[in-house]
Amino acid sequence: MSDVIFREALHDDKTALLKLEQSLIEAERPFNASLKPVGAYYYDLDHLIEDVQTQLLVAEADGEVIASGYVQVRRSKAALNHDQHGYLGFMFVAENYRGQGLNKQIMQRLIDWGKDQDVSAFYLDVYSQNASAIRAYEKLGFAPTLMEMQLNLEN
Ligand SMILES: CC(C)(COP(=O)(O)OP(=O)(O)OC[C@H]1O[C@@H](n2cnc3c(N)ncnc32)[C@H](O)[C@@H]1OP(=O)(O)O)[C@@H](O)C(=O)NCCC(=O)NCCS
């Protein structure tokens, strides 16, 4: 494998990030029949890049952005024993680069950054049918908690 560089995302990466976002949406489409067929977007990329409470990382190989992930420091619910937590999202690795530990390296860096912000609890959302993603997260120590349920009278 060619050398992979991990770095913070920049505004210049926006075109590449928009493509990864669409690929992520396509990867998740089989798990959610409510996703818009066209014009679906998940993220405010400018905000993720600029926000000081967020670390958006990319992995680059041969000058191309091939993977992403962010952690955002968020205020926690009052009932919890932690005031703030890290929310992780936009975990995506281009198909040719999967299974080589890239996501693990990105998430480890995000968790380390979160720890530097005094965060000790980390959360993420993943579709219950996304077995490979769940396995990757479990290997990092994540365990399932809340399950979202849906009643959709239109589908
Ligand atoms: C989920 C995803 C980000 C994982 O990226 P990745 O770089 O392939 O994951 P890693 O190689 O870091 O995997 C970490 C661990 O999970 C395991 N793993 C990853 N994919 C796996 C698979 N398909 N089957 C079995 N184990 C898998 C790896 O073996 C690895 O364990 P190891 O370090 O002991 O070998 C990637 O598959 C992806 O982009 N999927 C499509 C988008 C998506 O579903 N994103 C998640 C949104 S919540």
PDBQT file of the ligand as one rigid body, heavy atoms in Angstrom, charges set to zero:
ROOT
HETATM    1  C1  LIG A 201     -16.868   0.769   8.267  1.00  0.00    +0.000 C 
HETATM    2  C2  LIG A 201     -15.575   1.213   7.593  1.00  0.00    +0.000 C 
HETATM    3  C3  LIG A 201     -15.385   2.717   7.823  1.00  0.00    +0.000 C 
HETATM    4  C4  LIG A 201     -14.411   0.428   8.230  1.00  0.00    +0.000 C 
HETATM    5  O1  LIG A 201     -13.212   0.907   7.664  1.00  0.00    +0.000 OA
HETATM    6  P1  LIG A 201     -11.918  -0.014   7.540  1.00  0.00    +0.000 P 
HETATM    7  O2  LIG A 201     -10.734   0.877   7.323  1.00  0.00    +0.000 OA
HETATM    8  O3  LIG A 201     -12.155  -1.081   6.555  1.00  0.00    +0.000 OA
HETATM    9  O4  LIG A 201     -11.863  -0.658   8.983  1.00  0.00    +0.000 OA
HETATM   10  P2  LIG A 201     -10.556  -1.185   9.699  1.00  0.00    +0.000 P 
HETATM   11  O5  LIG A 201      -9.702  -1.877   8.688  1.00  0.00    +0.000 OA
HETATM   12  O6  LIG A 201      -9.954  -0.102  10.509  1.00  0.00    +0.000 OA
HETATM   13  O7  LIG A 201     -11.225  -2.249  10.640  1.00  0.00    +0.000 OA
HETATM   14  C5  LIG A 201     -11.104  -2.239  12.023  1.00  0.00    +0.000 C 
HETATM   15  C6  LIG A 201     -11.400  -3.643  12.489  1.00  0.00    +0.000 C 
HETATM   16  O8  LIG A 201     -12.656  -4.114  12.063  1.00  0.00    +0.000 OA
HETATM   17  C7  LIG A 201     -12.536  -5.289  11.285  1.00  0.00    +0.000 C 
HETATM   18  N1  LIG A 201     -13.357  -5.184  10.088  1.00  0.00    +0.000 N 
HETATM   19  C8  LIG A 201     -13.526  -4.119   9.270  1.00  0.00    +0.000 A 
HETATM   20  N2  LIG A 201     -14.331  -4.448   8.248  1.00  0.00    +0.000 NA
HETATM   21  C9  LIG A 201     -14.648  -5.749   8.429  1.00  0.00    +0.000 A 
HETATM   22  C10 LIG A 201     -15.414  -6.677   7.695  1.00  0.00    +0.000 A 
HETATM   23  N3  LIG A 201     -16.025  -6.346   6.553  1.00  0.00    +0.000 N 
HETATM   24  N4  LIG A 201     -15.532  -7.923   8.181  1.00  0.00    +0.000 NA
HETATM   25  C11 LIG A 201     -14.901  -8.291   9.310  1.00  0.00    +0.000 A 
HETATM   26  N5  LIG A 201     -14.155  -7.455  10.049  1.00  0.00    +0.000 NA
HETATM   27  C12 LIG A 201     -14.037  -6.220   9.610  1.00  0.00    +0.000 A 
HETATM   28  C13 LIG A 201     -11.103  -5.379  10.845  1.00  0.00    +0.000 C 
HETATM   29  O9  LIG A 201     -10.706  -6.717  10.780  1.00  0.00    +0.000 OA
HETATM   30  C14 LIG A 201     -10.367  -4.604  11.901  1.00  0.00    +0.000 C 
HETATM   31  O10 LIG A 201      -9.953  -5.424  12.941  1.00  0.00    +0.000 OA
HETATM   32  P3  LIG A 201      -8.384  -5.740  13.140  1.00  0.00    +0.000 P 
HETATM   33  O11 LIG A 201      -7.729  -4.420  13.390  1.00  0.00    +0.000 OA
HETATM   34  O12 LIG A 201      -8.363  -6.647  14.299  1.00  0.00    +0.000 OA
HETATM   35  O13 LIG A 201      -7.960  -6.367  11.853  1.00  0.00    +0.000 OA
HETATM   36  C15 LIG A 201     -15.587   0.888   6.079  1.00  0.00    +0.000 C 
HETATM   37  O14 LIG A 201     -15.903  -0.473   5.897  1.00  0.00    +0.000 OA
HETATM   38  C16 LIG A 201     -16.551   1.738   5.275  1.00  0.00    +0.000 C 
HETATM   39  O15 LIG A 201     -16.205   2.832   4.827  1.00  0.00    +0.000 OA
HETATM   40  N6  LIG A 201     -17.780   1.229   5.051  1.00  0.00    +0.000 N 
HETATM   41  C17 LIG A 201     -18.789   1.954   4.261  1.00  0.00    +0.000 C 
HETATM   42  C18 LIG A 201     -19.281   3.199   4.973  1.00  0.00    +0.000 C 
HETATM   43  C19 LIG A 201     -19.855   2.878   6.315  1.00  0.00    +0.000 C 
HETATM   44  O16 LIG A 201     -20.645   1.963   6.484  1.00  0.00    +0.000 OA
HETATM   45  N7  LIG A 201     -19.432   3.672   7.307  1.00  0.00    +0.000 N 
HETATM   46  C20 LIG A 201     -19.884   3.502   8.670  1.00  0.00    +0.000 C 
HETATM   47  C21 LIG A 201     -20.967   4.473   8.969  1.00  0.00    +0.000 C 
HETATM   48  S1  LIG A 201     -21.523   4.325  10.643  1.00  0.00    +0.000 SA
ENDROOT
TORSDOF 0
